[in-house]
């Protein structure tokens, strides 16, 4: 008689599980057999969790030390994705990124958590002139000083369906049918990373104890200027726009003004900061360290291809057709 033994994985506590990267990671963790509990900040809105995926929810903010310790019951590992920059002008980086990481790592130390995985940004540095990169650098220090074994991944700009990069660019393109403003000459170098490659790297870190207490910088397989990225997206979406160089200080001021009067505007001042300096790392990190060959940027943009519009007459005929 044969016996089948199921591998029992420890509970994962995830912050940022309702975000673009978090939703993709939740799906993969659950499919890999990990029980997942995700933090959701108190809000009257329904959390945007992936549908059909069994996941526990702990409604608690990163500022609630007691609530954090309660959420860590039976948890072995924390994956910390949460950040404030996605809220644009309403973001409070001090509360969400800096104090949030401090509170989380301290609660983890008190609770005896075995490991923290933190997703940071390329260029994170407490001395950075850019608020997001400065906040991420300080958050990294809080996690390192907590005494909890940790792994930090500094990621480049991540792209995929429902992202805040390619889809934001496409929204800007649709808003203005004539031209597109480039930050400076559009020559800043970026290294877009496919979201599923990032998720795969997080899972491999989770399963590999030798990555403890290390920091890795990861990005996609190629470098592109921002101008090249916009040209690629225009080609994929079959649109034409005049690309107009625009000074960074002026673009930052314009973005702040528009964001203050237009809630939900596709970009924020933090987004502009990302495009102010090169955000690259060695292209061989993922294959050399993780055994992953990252996807090429131009081969993963099908989600941006416009679908053919159904003729109006055909739509009317379908509506009038009697139901069987």
Buried (B, 14 or more C-beta within 10 A) or exposed (E): EEEEEEEEBEBBBBBBBBBBBBBBBBBBBBEEEBBBBBBBBEEEEEBBBBEEBEBEBBEBBBEBBEBBBEBBEEBBBBBBBBBBBBEBBEBEBEBBBBBBBBBBBBBBBBBEBBBBBBBBBBBBBBEBEBBBBBBBBBBBBBBBEBEBBBBBBBBBBBBBEEBBBBBBBBEBBEEEEEEBBBBBEBEBEBBBBBBBBBBBBBBBBBEEEEBBEEBBBBBBBBBBBBBBBBBBBBEBBEBEBEBEEBEBEEBBEBBBEBBEEEEEBBBBBBBBBBBBBBBBBEBEBBEEBBEBEBBEBEEBBEBBEEEEEEEEEEEEEEEEEEEE
